[in-house]
Amino acid sequence: MQSNDERDHGDVPDAKPDRRQRSSLFSKKKNGQEIQPETSFPSRNRIVPPEFLYRMDYKKIGKCVIINNKNFKESTNMGIRNGTDKDAGDLLKCFRSIGFDVSIHNDLTCEAMENKLKEVALESHSDAACFACILLSHGDEGFIYGTDGAMAIKELTSLFRGDKCPSLIGKPKLFFIQACRGSEFDEGIQTDAGSPNNDLEMDANPGCKIPVEADFLYAYSTVPGYYSWRNPGNGSWFVQSLCEVLTKYAKELEILQMLTMVNYKVARNYESQCDDPRFNGKKQIPCVVSMLTKEVYF
């Protein structure tokens, strides 16, 4: 059943709701718009030695698999993730514009998620520069929800390790995860008014051994232990910021530079608003975990 907060297009967390705190959440961008004006980022000529750049001169940039879970079995006690279809649509457009071969898979069970990614991992990516996977679902720390329950995120990402997916050895494997990682709220902190913020070809030597966990990047919508916010009308804070930054800078900036900008946008431009003080003024900060060994320029 659709809850009042979903019908009113208020922001909702991507986690199992606390039944003691069920309330209508009315959230949007603070004051209906971005807090900070758009900043102009001057282009800089960066000199990066070739050995510290991932090769992108393959036939294809690579595949991008989007798993978009919106509806869940009643036994999970998980609500409908209204707004996720907008996220998925915007991500499809964004990653296709970069050059990825994008596919969307809706409402998958845990087994179906694993089977789909296992199928992709077993394919040959020898003519691709990288791989991207986007998970949109409910979650908890270390777990992502299929339509029938939760499974460890590691079970999915490990399918692309160097010892399991040889054709992606030495290539960037990018995971973007929109889901809660706990049930804590970020209360935020008021800054001083005078704050300055007011303004299979492996790129390695023959015989080189590298860690099986190397060349992964995980971009989480929030830090461990915290809720992640999604607006049923406008989409999630993280995904919308990610699409905005990638659309504008994907052909100019390195991926960690762009994800830092995403962190800024989510942290500064969004804040929950609600009559219930338990839900009012909440913030969110994405989290990037990188095992990349080189820089990624699309």
Secondary structure, 3 states (H helix, E strand, C coil): CCCHHHHCCCCEECCCCCHHHCCCCEEEEHHHCCCCCCCCCCCCCCCCCHHHECCCCCCEEEEEEEEECCCCCHHHCCCCCCCHHHHHHHHHHHHHHHCCEEEEEECCCHHHHHHHHHHHHCCCCCCEEEEEEEEECCEECCEEEECCEEEEHHHHHHHHCCCCCHHHCCCCEEEEEECCCCCECECCCCCCCCCHHHCCCCCCCCCCCCCCCCCEEEEECCCCCECCEEECCCEEHHHHHHHHHHHHHCCCCCHHHHHHHHHHHHHHHEEEECCCCCCCCCECCCEEEECCCCECCC
